[in-house]
Amino acid sequence: MDAVRGVDDGRGVDAVRGVDDGLLAVRAAEGDEEAFAALVVRHAPALVRVATGLLGSRPEAEDAVQEAFISAWRKLPEFHGRSAFGTWIYRIVTNRCLNVLRARRPLAPLDAVGETPAPEHTVSPARIAESRAAVRDLRAALSTLSAEQRACWVLREWDGRSYEFIAETVGISQEAVRARVFRARRRLTQVMEAWR
């Protein structure tokens, strides 16, 4: 099931393209692999983006998302639709990422995390160096946050999720989400002060 890495080929899921997640989840729970593939195609890109923000590594994020989908496939018969499928799979991915973050003893050195490639258009070398330095400093700043603060901040700021969605996904109250996002913003603002 290497579905996450080659997620958007679209073949085999055309028949379920307009069907909502709830029905797809029911059909997938009954063993319909095309319905599950449609859910993967629909949700994997956003989940990989969020997991990359949490873990700082795209390959590690792809692994976490793939493991989450494998887990979801196995647990689908237990999914009773009390929450939306999207919320449920976000929770599985977020929990998997939080477990990875908590298991890390020393954080990986920042040089081990690949740099984001410069855009193809013409940009001055000074601007490229400045952008890379800003990304490096943001990664360093994110690593100073607790795993829970980082998850709440990434879901809110990178993925644009509501406090309600984050609370349900992370399994804490909306007030706790707001507090963690506030503390994360404050910490990141302090650390990134030089870039203002």
N, C-alpha and C positions, 0 to 999 in steps of 0.2 A: 504494500500500500504506500507507494511513493507519491501519493496524490498531492502532497503539499508543494513539492518542488516543481512539478509539471502541472500545476493546478488549472490553468485556464485554456485547455485545448478545446473544451466545449463539446467534444464528441460524446454521444451517448446520453447527454443530459438535456437535449433539445426538447424532448417530450415533456419535461417537468419544469421548464424554464419559468413559466408564469404561476406556478403553484406556490402557495405560501409555505413558510417553514413548518408550521404546525402539522399540516397534512403530510409534508415530506418526512417529518420525523416519525409520524405514525406509520407511514409506508415503510420507512427504513427499519423501524422496530420489528416489522413483520418480515424483514429479510430482503426488502427491495434495495438492491445495491445501487441502481441508477438514482433512486431518490436520495440515498446517502451521498452519492457522488455529487449531486446537485447542491446539497448542503455544503460540501467541502468547497466546491467551486465558488459558491456564494460567499462563504465566510473566511476562507483561508487567507486571502490577501490582507484583509484588515487585521486578522489575528497575528499574522507573521509580522506586520508593521508594529503592533503593540508589543509583541514578545521581543522584537529586536530592540525596541526602546527600553524594555525592562532588563534584558540580558546584555545588551551592548554588542551582540554578535549575531549576524544574520544566520550563519549555519546552526548555531546553538538554538536560535529562535525557531528555525524550520524544524529542527528535531523536536523541540518542545511542543510545537503545534501538531506535528505528525503524531507524536505520542498521545496528545490530547484527543485527536480524532480517533485513534485506535481505541483509547479508553471509552470515548463516547459511543463508538460502534458497539462495544461490548455491553455498555450500560444502557443502551437505548430502550430495551424492554422495561427498565426501571423508570424511565423518563415519562412522567405522567402529565406534562404540560402545565405544571403549576406556575412555571415562568416560561418566558419565550425561549425557543431553542437557542437564539443568539445569545441571550443572557446566560443560559446554561453552559454553552460551549466557551464563552468568555470566562466564566468562573473556572472551568476546568483548566483552561490555558493559563489564566492568572495564577491559580494555585500551583500549577506545575512550575511556572517561572519563579514564584516566591520560594518554593522548595529548593530550586536550583540556587537562588541567591542566598538562602539561609545556609545551604550546604557548602558554599564557597568559604574556605578558610581565609587565606589571604586573597584579596581580589587580584585578578589578572593584571599584570602591568599594562598601562595604557598603550605602550608601544605594540603589545600583542594584538590589540584590537585594530582591525584594518581601517585605514583612512577612507573617507568618502571621496570617490574620484571627482576631480574637478570637472565642471561642465565643459561640453565640447566647444562652446562659443569662445571668442577671444576675450580673455581677461588678463589683466596685468599680473605678472608674477608676484608683485607685492600684495595684491588683493587675494590671490590664491593662498599665499602664505598666511595672511591674516585670517582668512576663512578657516583654514585648517587648524590654526591655533585656537580659534574660537570653538570649533567642534571638539578639539582635544580638551579644552578647559571645561566645556559643558559636560563631556563624559566624566571628567574628574569630579565635577560638582555633583553630578547624579550619583556617583559612587559614594558620596558622603551621606546620602540619605538612607534612612532605614528602608528595608525591602517594602514595607507597607506604604511608606510615604512615596517611594518611587513608583509603586504600582498605581496609587491614586493619582499622582501627578501626571504620569504617562497617559493613563486612560482619560484624564480631563483635558490636558493641554495638547497632547499629540493626537489623540483619537477623537477629541471633542465630545466625549460622553457626558451625560447628565449625572448629577450627584446621586440621583435615585438609582440609575443604572449601575454606577460604580459601587454604591452601597450593597446592592443585591449581588453583584459580581464578586466583590471582595468579602462579603459576609459580615459587614459592620454597619452601624447606623449612618444615616446621612450626615448627622452632626460630626461623627468621627471622621467621615470622608472630608468634610469641609475643613476640619481642624488639620488633618494631615496635608491636604492640598495647600492650605494657608502656610503651614510650617515649611513645607517643601519650597513654596514660592519665596518665602522670606530667606531661607537658606541659600537658594540658587541666586537670588538677587544680591545677597552679600558676597558670595563667591565670584559672581560674574560682574561685579561692580566696575572693574577695569574696562569692560566691553561696552559700557553705556555711553 
